[in-house]
Amino acid sequence: MRPSPGGVRSDSAVSTLRRDRIVISACLVLVIGLAWAYLVHLDRQMSPSMDYDTMMAEMGMATDRAWTAADFWFTFAMWAVMMVGMMAGSAAQVLFLCSAARRGRGDGRVWPAVSMFGLGYILVWVGFSACAALVQSALHQAAMLSPAMATSSPRLGGAILLIAGVYQLTPFKSACLTQCRSPLGFLMTHWHDGNLGALRMGGGHGWYCLGCCWAVMCVLFVVGVMNLVWVAALTAFILVEKVGPAGAVVARVAGALMIIAGLVVFAGVRQFL
């Protein structure tokens, strides 16, 4: 029996969507892999036995208390690459759905649109990276960073953890997390046609993602900006929070734990970090 034309079209559509998912997944794996390779390369340049100034000199950065423009751009690049490595994986589902939606609407320019969506998403985190580099510059100038690029002030470290923990329990965090956990709902309520529309959607989704995760990212200033064990742990936490079956519960439990840790760190006990 010959398949009906509708069945042929259906099988072709399923095959096309499967191919799209494979291509998007391969691109994400490549981007994330390159980002982590760069971070590992930087980590190998650092030695726990170095003092902060020596470590900065080894990385090609100023050893005095005033950063140059090159120092800032190096730090900004480090943060930007790290944000890509940490956040790109959690954007996979919305990229899959964006591709499927474009196909379903008969838009033949799927890949430019998906690429623009991804660019809009990444640009938001690039902006966050610039802010993080400015904060690190200020901490460097105030001599408040350890060789692991963690704040050397228990009060500041405790305050960061307390703020991050309290934020995890706020309605704003919950609203942003809901958008991140419901990519289909986001696309249905924020759809825009064309490549510029895709860029706008990517930026919008990125803003929700930033609203969901900015406080968690600030925890890096407590545990060490280049502590790759903690970078990997926070990446896994963000992924579970955004795509896991009990992500909302995980977020609240983590918030409570951050508050407890913040109180302990504020009291000057940091050894467990």
BALOBA-1460 file (C-alpha; in Angstrom, 3 decimals):
// residues 273
<rec num="1" residu="m" x="0.000" y="0.000" z="0.000"/>
<rec num="2" residu="r" x="1.375" y="3.405" z="-0.984"/>
<rec num="3" residu="p" x="1.485" y="6.042" z="1.767"/>
<rec num="4" residu="s" x="-0.830" y="8.977" z="1.407"/>
<rec num="5" residu="p" x="0.623" y="12.360" z="0.442"/>
<rec num="6" residu="g" x="-0.267" y="13.618" z="3.903"/>
<rec num="7" residu="g" x="1.667" y="10.781" z="5.484"/>
<rec num="8" residu="v" x="4.658" y="11.546" z="3.303"/>
<rec num="9" residu="r" x="4.551" y="15.181" z="4.324"/>
<rec num="10" residu="s" x="4.209" y="14.198" z="7.952"/>
<rec num="11" residu="d" x="7.182" y="11.841" z="7.809"/>
<rec num="12" residu="s" x="9.213" y="14.516" z="6.020"/>
<rec num="13" residu="a" x="8.304" y="17.102" z="8.652"/>
<rec num="14" residu="v" x="9.320" y="14.784" z="11.489"/>
<rec num="15" residu="s" x="12.612" y="14.057" z="9.724"/>
<rec num="16" residu="t" x="13.252" y="17.769" z="9.228"/>
<rec num="17" residu="l" x="12.548" y="18.581" z="12.868"/>
<rec num="18" residu="r" x="14.811" y="15.759" z="13.980"/>
<rec num="19" residu="r" x="17.573" y="17.080" z="11.739"/>
<rec num="20" residu="d" x="17.086" y="20.578" z="13.133"/>
<rec num="21" residu="r" x="17.447" y="19.291" z="16.675"/>
<rec num="22" residu="i" x="20.627" y="17.417" z="15.775"/>
<rec num="23" residu="v" x="22.165" y="20.494" z="14.149"/>
<rec num="24" residu="i" x="21.205" y="22.785" z="17.043"/>
<rec num="25" residu="s" x="22.502" y="20.259" z="19.580"/>
<rec num="26" residu="a" x="25.780" y="19.892" z="17.689"/>
<rec num="27" residu="c" x="26.238" y="23.664" z="17.563"/>
<rec num="28" residu="l" x="25.550" y="23.999" z="21.285"/>
<rec num="29" residu="v" x="27.959" y="21.181" z="22.139"/>
<rec num="30" residu="l" x="30.644" y="22.857" z="20.017"/>
<rec num="31" residu="v" x="30.109" y="26.300" z="21.560"/>
<rec num="32" residu="i" x="29.953" y="24.961" z="25.120"/>
<rec num="33" residu="g" x="32.987" y="22.756" z="24.522"/>
<rec num="34" residu="l" x="35.045" y="25.679" z="23.209"/>
<rec num="35" residu="a" x="33.970" y="27.851" z="26.134"/>
<rec num="36" residu="w" x="34.987" y="25.224" z="28.698"/>
<rec num="37" residu="a" x="38.268" y="24.557" z="26.886"/>
<rec num="38" residu="y" x="39.097" y="28.249" z="27.254"/>
<rec num="39" residu="l" x="38.180" y="28.239" z="30.933"/>
<rec num="40" residu="v" x="40.321" y="25.162" z="31.582"/>
<rec num="41" residu="h" x="43.200" y="26.867" z="29.766"/>
<rec num="42" residu="l" x="42.884" y="29.896" z="32.034"/>
<rec num="43" residu="d" x="42.590" y="27.699" z="35.105"/>
<rec num="44" residu="r" x="45.867" y="25.972" z="34.254"/>
<rec num="45" residu="q" x="47.609" y="29.343" z="34.188"/>
<rec num="46" residu="m" x="46.614" y="29.901" z="37.798"/>
<rec num="47" residu="s" x="48.365" y="28.358" z="40.799"/>
<rec num="48" residu="p" x="46.916" y="28.206" z="44.327"/>
<rec num="49" residu="s" x="50.355" y="29.062" z="45.691"/>
<rec num="50" residu="m" x="50.482" y="32.405" z="43.874"/>
<rec num="51" residu="d" x="49.506" y="35.626" z="45.524"/>
<rec num="52" residu="y" x="46.909" y="37.688" z="43.704"/>
<rec num="53" residu="d" x="49.346" y="40.090" z="42.017"/>
<rec num="54" residu="t" x="51.585" y="37.280" z="40.743"/>
<rec num="55" residu="m" x="48.598" y="35.399" z="39.382"/>
<rec num="56" residu="m" x="47.357" y="38.484" z="37.556"/>
<rec num="57" residu="a" x="50.809" y="39.024" z="36.091"/>
<rec num="58" residu="e" x="50.895" y="35.417" z="34.835"/>
<rec num="59" residu="m" x="47.569" y="36.038" z="33.085"/>
<rec num="60" residu="g" x="48.935" y="39.171" z="31.414"/>
<rec num="61" residu="m" x="47.077" y="41.654" z="33.616"/>
<rec num="62" residu="a" x="48.228" y="44.646" z="35.650"/>
<rec num="63" residu="t" x="49.718" y="43.934" z="39.062"/>
<rec num="64" residu="d" x="49.099" y="47.386" z="40.458"/>
<rec num="65" residu="r" x="45.739" y="48.471" z="41.839"/>
<rec num="66" residu="a" x="44.662" y="50.403" z="38.746"/>
<rec num="67" residu="w" x="43.460" y="48.304" z="35.837"/>
<rec num="68" residu="t" x="44.169" y="49.259" z="32.240"/>
<rec num="69" residu="a" x="41.594" y="48.993" z="29.473"/>
<rec num="70" residu="a" x="43.271" y="45.746" z="28.369"/>
<rec num="71" residu="d" x="42.829" y="44.280" z="31.873"/>
<rec num="72" residu="f" x="39.149" y="45.114" z="31.834"/>
<rec num="73" residu="w" x="38.599" y="43.641" z="28.370"/>
<rec num="74" residu="f" x="40.441" y="40.456" z="29.354"/>
<rec num="75" residu="t" x="38.213" y="40.057" z="32.411"/>
<rec num="76" residu="f" x="35.119" y="40.893" z="30.386"/>
<rec num="77" residu="a" x="36.059" y="38.227" z="27.816"/>
<rec num="78" residu="m" x="36.584" y="35.692" z="30.612"/>
<rec num="79" residu="w" x="33.127" y="36.395" z="32.042"/>
<rec num="80" residu="a" x="31.471" y="36.379" z="28.609"/>
<rec num="81" residu="v" x="32.983" y="33.000" z="27.703"/>
<rec num="82" residu="m" x="32.032" y="31.633" z="31.119"/>
<rec num="83" residu="m" x="28.439" y="32.816" z="30.746"/>
<rec num="84" residu="v" x="28.197" y="31.128" z="27.354"/>
<rec num="85" residu="g" x="29.585" y="27.911" z="28.819"/>
<rec num="86" residu="m" x="27.156" y="28.033" z="31.735"/>
<rec num="87" residu="m" x="23.960" y="29.220" z="30.041"/>
<rec num="88" residu="a" x="23.942" y="27.920" z="26.461"/>
<rec num="89" residu="g" x="22.842" y="24.423" z="27.421"/>
<rec num="90" residu="s" x="19.729" y="25.604" z="29.222"/>
<rec num="91" residu="a" x="18.624" y="27.448" z="26.046"/>
<rec num="92" residu="a" x="18.475" y="24.258" z="23.974"/>
<rec num="93" residu="q" x="14.744" y="23.634" z="24.435"/>
<rec num="94" residu="v" x="13.654" y="27.110" z="23.391"/>
<rec num="95" residu="l" x="15.919" y="26.913" z="20.314"/>
<rec num="96" residu="f" x="14.343" y="23.592" z="19.355"/>
<rec num="97" residu="l" x="10.876" y="25.090" z="19.692"/>
<rec num="98" residu="c" x="11.843" y="28.238" z="17.799"/>
<rec num="99" residu="s" x="13.043" y="26.105" z="14.899"/>
<rec num="100" residu="a" x="9.885" y="23.961" z="14.971"/>
<rec num="101" residu="a" x="7.650" y="27.039" z="15.093"/>
<rec num="102" residu="r" x="9.401" y="28.569" z="12.074"/>
<rec num="103" residu="r" x="8.992" y="25.311" z="10.168"/>
<rec num="104" residu="g" x="5.337" y="25.098" z="11.139"/>
<rec num="105" residu="r" x="4.686" y="28.601" z="9.832"/>
<rec num="106" residu="g" x="6.269" y="27.712" z="6.499"/>
<rec num="107" residu="d" x="9.209" y="30.054" z="7.009"/>
<rec num="108" residu="g" x="12.043" y="28.859" z="4.798"/>
<rec num="109" residu="r" x="14.612" y="31.033" z="6.591"/>
<rec num="110" residu="v" x="14.792" y="28.928" z="9.705"/>
<rec num="111" residu="w" x="18.522" y="28.998" z="10.392"/>
<rec num="112" residu="p" x="19.008" y="32.774" z="10.183"/>
<rec num="113" residu="a" x="16.069" y="33.187" z="12.573"/>
<rec num="114" residu="v" x="17.347" y="30.579" z="15.042"/>
<rec num="115" residu="s" x="20.819" y="32.133" z="14.906"/>
<rec num="116" residu="m" x="19.381" y="35.591" z="15.581"/>
<rec num="117" residu="f" x="17.374" y="34.218" z="18.502"/>
<rec num="118" residu="g" x="20.553" y="32.724" z="19.953"/>
<rec num="119" residu="l" x="22.421" y="35.983" z="19.368"/>
<rec num="120" residu="g" x="19.767" y="37.972" z="21.225"/>
<rec num="121" residu="y" x="19.958" y="35.537" z="24.123"/>
<rec num="122" residu="i" x="23.748" y="35.693" z="24.312"/>
<rec num="123" residu="l" x="23.843" y="39.500" z="24.050"/>
<rec num="124" residu="v" x="21.946" y="39.763" z="27.329"/>
<rec num="125" residu="w" x="24.586" y="37.666" z="29.075"/>
<rec num="126" residu="v" x="27.356" y="39.630" z="27.388"/>
<rec num="127" residu="g" x="25.848" y="42.720" z="29.007"/>
<rec num="128" residu="f" x="25.836" y="40.954" z="32.362"/>
<rec num="129" residu="s" x="29.481" y="40.006" z="31.781"/>
<rec num="130" residu="a" x="30.395" y="43.673" z="31.365"/>
<rec num="131" residu="c" x="28.729" y="44.475" z="34.697"/>
<rec num="132" residu="a" x="30.501" y="41.543" z="36.388"/>
<rec num="133" residu="a" x="33.855" y="42.731" z="35.018"/>
<rec num="134" residu="l" x="33.198" y="46.179" z="36.455"/>
<rec num="135" residu="v" x="32.430" y="44.674" z="39.855"/>
<rec num="136" residu="q" x="35.586" y="42.557" z="39.719"/>
<rec num="137" residu="s" x="37.595" y="45.642" z="38.761"/>
<rec num="138" residu="a" x="36.235" y="47.493" z="41.793"/>
<rec num="139" residu="l" x="37.036" y="44.568" z="44.104"/>
<rec num="140" residu="h" x="40.533" y="44.341" z="42.638"/>
<rec num="141" residu="q" x="41.126" y="48.035" z="43.190"/>
<rec num="142" residu="a" x="39.904" y="47.709" z="46.780"/>
<rec num="143" residu="a" x="42.248" y="44.719" z="47.346"/>
<rec num="144" residu="m" x="39.289" y="42.517" z="48.258"/>
<rec num="145" residu="l" x="40.012" y="39.511" z="46.014"/>
<rec num="146" residu="s" x="41.851" y="36.320" z="46.939"/>
<rec num="147" residu="p" x="44.077" y="34.376" z="44.503"/>
<rec num="148" residu="a" x="40.975" y="32.337" z="43.576"/>
<rec num="149" residu="m" x="39.204" y="35.587" z="42.613"/>
<rec num="150" residu="a" x="36.849" y="35.294" z="45.581"/>
<rec num="151" residu="t" x="36.027" y="38.130" z="47.921"/>
<rec num="152" residu="s" x="38.352" y="38.168" z="50.918"/>
<rec num="153" residu="s" x="35.777" y="39.917" z="53.114"/>
<rec num="154" residu="p" x="33.521" y="37.538" z="55.101"/>
<rec num="155" residu="r" x="30.973" y="40.306" z="55.506"/>
<rec num="156" residu="l" x="30.786" y="40.964" z="51.771"/>
<rec num="157" residu="g" x="30.735" y="37.240" z="50.998"/>
<rec num="158" residu="g" x="27.992" y="36.657" z="53.523"/>
<rec num="159" residu="a" x="25.984" y="39.584" z="52.192"/>
<rec num="160" residu="i" x="26.205" y="38.235" z="48.629"/>
<rec num="161" residu="l" x="24.958" y="34.816" z="49.732"/>
<rec num="162" residu="l" x="22.155" y="36.339" z="51.805"/>
<rec num="163" residu="i" x="20.991" y="38.526" z="48.925"/>
<rec num="164" residu="a" x="21.156" y="35.610" z="46.488"/>
<rec num="165" residu="g" x="19.267" y="33.354" z="48.888"/>
<rec num="166" residu="v" x="16.527" y="35.874" z="49.607"/>
<rec num="167" residu="y" x="16.162" y="36.609" z="45.896"/>
<rec num="168" residu="q" x="15.595" y="32.892" z="45.216"/>
<rec num="169" residu="l" x="12.436" y="33.152" z="47.322"/>
<rec num="170" residu="t" x="10.976" y="36.289" z="45.715"/>
<rec num="171" residu="p" x="7.957" y="36.383" z="43.364"/>
<rec num="172" residu="f" x="10.097" y="38.060" z="40.692"/>
<rec num="173" residu="k" x="12.499" y="35.121" z="40.687"/>
<rec num="174" residu="s" x="9.539" y="32.741" z="40.501"/>
<rec num="175" residu="a" x="8.010" y="34.638" z="37.569"/>
<rec num="176" residu="c" x="11.272" y="34.613" z="35.615"/>
<rec num="177" residu="l" x="11.842" y="30.934" z="36.360"/>
<rec num="178" residu="t" x="8.334" y="30.131" z="35.122"/>
<rec num="179" residu="q" x="9.127" y="31.770" z="31.783"/>
<rec num="180" residu="c" x="12.401" y="29.840" z="31.554"/>
<rec num="181" residu="r" x="10.653" y="26.569" z="32.390"/>
<rec num="182" residu="s" x="7.883" y="27.186" z="29.822"/>
<rec num="183" residu="p" x="9.636" y="28.014" z="26.538"/>
<rec num="184" residu="l" x="6.553" y="27.150" z="24.481"/>
<rec num="185" residu="g" x="4.445" y="29.564" z="26.507"/>
<rec num="186" residu="f" x="7.118" y="32.228" z="26.049"/>
<rec num="187" residu="l" x="7.130" y="31.807" z="22.256"/>
<rec num="188" residu="m" x="3.329" y="31.866" z="22.078"/>
<rec num="189" residu="t" x="3.104" y="35.145" z="24.004"/>
<rec num="190" residu="h" x="6.213" y="36.886" z="22.633"/>
<rec num="191" residu="w" x="6.248" y="35.828" z="18.990"/>
<rec num="192" residu="h" x="7.688" y="38.187" z="16.364"/>
<rec num="193" residu="d" x="8.204" y="37.441" z="12.684"/>
<rec num="194" residu="g" x="11.411" y="37.950" z="10.741"/>
<rec num="195" residu="n" x="15.037" y="37.842" z="11.743"/>
<rec num="196" residu="l" x="14.840" y="41.042" z="13.772"/>
<rec num="197" residu="g" x="11.805" y="39.600" z="15.497"/>
<rec num="198" residu="a" x="13.816" y="36.497" z="16.351"/>
<rec num="199" residu="l" x="16.588" y="38.703" z="17.752"/>
<rec num="200" residu="r" x="13.999" y="40.510" z="19.855"/>
<rec num="201" residu="m" x="12.563" y="37.224" z="21.123"/>
<rec num="202" residu="g" x="16.015" y="35.931" z="21.980"/>
<rec num="203" residu="g" x="16.749" y="39.096" z="23.915"/>
<rec num="204" residu="g" x="13.428" y="38.836" z="25.730"/>
<rec num="205" residu="h" x="14.052" y="35.240" z="26.718"/>
<rec num="206" residu="g" x="17.567" y="36.218" z="27.762"/>
<rec num="207" residu="w" x="16.166" y="38.909" z="30.060"/>
<rec num="208" residu="y" x="13.929" y="36.361" z="31.772"/>
<rec num="209" residu="c" x="16.924" y="34.049" z="32.081"/>
<rec num="210" residu="l" x="18.999" y="36.867" z="33.542"/>
<rec num="211" residu="g" x="16.217" y="37.669" z="35.993"/>
<rec num="212" residu="c" x="16.207" y="34.013" z="36.971"/>
<rec num="213" residu="c" x="19.957" y="33.483" z="37.372"/>
<rec num="214" residu="w" x="21.829" y="36.753" z="38.030"/>
<rec num="215" residu="a" x="21.932" y="36.241" z="41.796"/>
<rec num="216" residu="v" x="23.278" y="32.707" z="41.425"/>
<rec num="217" residu="m" x="26.030" y="34.056" z="39.170"/>
<rec num="218" residu="c" x="27.022" y="36.563" z="41.864"/>
<rec num="219" residu="v" x="27.771" y="33.618" z="44.154"/>
<rec num="220" residu="l" x="30.912" y="33.132" z="42.033"/>
<rec num="221" residu="f" x="32.378" y="36.161" z="43.811"/>
<rec num="222" residu="v" x="32.124" y="34.155" z="47.035"/>
<rec num="223" residu="v" x="33.314" y="30.715" z="45.906"/>
<rec num="224" residu="g" x="35.834" y="31.945" z="43.313"/>
<rec num="225" residu="v" x="35.228" y="33.327" z="39.857"/>
<rec num="226" residu="m" x="37.636" y="30.813" z="38.316"/>
<rec num="227" residu="n" x="36.838" y="27.895" z="40.622"/>
<rec num="228" residu="l" x="35.789" y="25.501" z="37.859"/>
<rec num="229" residu="v" x="34.353" y="22.958" z="40.292"/>
<rec num="230" residu="w" x="31.888" y="25.570" z="41.525"/>
<rec num="231" residu="v" x="31.306" y="26.881" z="37.985"/>
<rec num="232" residu="a" x="30.320" y="23.351" z="36.937"/>
<rec num="233" residu="a" x="28.171" y="22.874" z="40.058"/>
<rec num="234" residu="l" x="26.286" y="26.130" z="39.472"/>
<rec num="235" residu="t" x="25.840" y="25.221" z="35.804"/>
<rec num="236" residu="a" x="24.273" y="21.913" z="36.813"/>
<rec num="237" residu="f" x="22.087" y="23.654" z="39.399"/>
<rec num="238" residu="i" x="20.818" y="26.168" z="36.830"/>
<rec num="239" residu="l" x="20.036" y="23.359" z="34.386"/>
<rec num="240" residu="v" x="18.097" y="21.401" z="37.030"/>
<rec num="241" residu="e" x="16.310" y="24.544" z="38.139"/>
<rec num="242" residu="k" x="15.206" y="25.394" z="34.596"/>
<rec num="243" residu="v" x="14.425" y="21.997" z="33.091"/>
<rec num="244" residu="g" x="14.161" y="19.554" z="36.001"/>
<rec num="245" residu="p" x="10.755" y="18.214" z="37.078"/>
<rec num="246" residu="a" x="10.975" y="19.920" z="40.487"/>
<rec num="247" residu="g" x="12.902" y="23.012" z="39.429"/>
<rec num="248" residu="a" x="10.787" y="25.465" z="41.402"/>
<rec num="249" residu="v" x="11.232" y="23.440" z="44.589"/>
<rec num="250" residu="v" x="14.970" y="23.115" z="43.958"/>
<rec num="251" residu="a" x="15.213" y="26.894" z="43.570"/>
<rec num="252" residu="r" x="13.550" y="27.519" z="46.915"/>
<rec num="253" residu="v" x="15.580" y="24.890" z="48.762"/>
<rec num="254" residu="a" x="18.747" y="26.385" z="47.286"/>
<rec num="255" residu="g" x="17.609" y="29.822" z="48.433"/>
<rec num="256" residu="a" x="17.203" y="28.602" z="52.001"/>
<rec num="257" residu="l" x="20.635" y="26.958" z="51.919"/>
<rec num="258" residu="m" x="22.216" y="30.160" z="50.569"/>
<rec num="259" residu="i" x="20.702" y="32.140" z="53.425"/>
<rec num="260" residu="i" x="22.114" y="29.698" z="55.967"/>
<rec num="261" residu="a" x="25.515" y="29.744" z="54.238"/>
<rec num="262" residu="g" x="25.419" y="33.521" z="54.129"/>
<rec num="263" residu="l" x="24.872" y="33.739" z="57.868"/>
<rec num="264" residu="v" x="27.749" y="31.336" z="58.482"/>
<rec num="265" residu="v" x="30.105" y="33.162" z="56.106"/>
<rec num="266" residu="f" x="29.086" y="36.512" z="57.543"/>
<rec num="267" residu="a" x="30.234" y="35.202" z="60.905"/>
<rec num="268" residu="g" x="33.653" y="34.514" z="59.370"/>
<rec num="269" residu="v" x="33.505" y="30.744" z="58.867"/>
<rec num="270" residu="r" x="34.415" y="30.114" z="55.187"/>
<rec num="271" residu="q" x="36.256" y="26.813" z="55.279"/>
<rec num="272" residu="f" x="33.343" y="24.760" z="54.007"/>
<rec num="273" residu="l" x="33.154" y="26.704" z="50.718"/>
